Amino acid sequence: RPVRRYCSASRSRRDPGTDGAKRILLKQAVAALLGATSPDVDYPITAATVTSQVAAALASNDRQIMLPLSTARDAHNNQWPAQLIGYA
């Protein structure tokens, strides 16, 4: 089920509330897992860490926990595309 949840996150849209925070976090989690598992990317955390952090944030059902984690993953995620195309 987590894989299905991560995959459906890519179709998400921004909306208010806890459900919106979950969608935002899952979208960033997908990108983080791609970066963490790519041999071409020096991603700063492991896939296991991404998974455990996201699972804990989702289990909290607290927007104030999910959004900061999403922001942190977004910062990491926006570093590695440049690595893939040779600009970093």
Secondary structure, DSSP 8 states (H G I E B T S, - for coil): -HHHHHHHHTT----SHHHHHHHHHHHHHHHHHHHHH-TT---SS-HHHHHHHHHHHHHHT-HHHHHHHHHHHHHHHTTHHHHHTT--
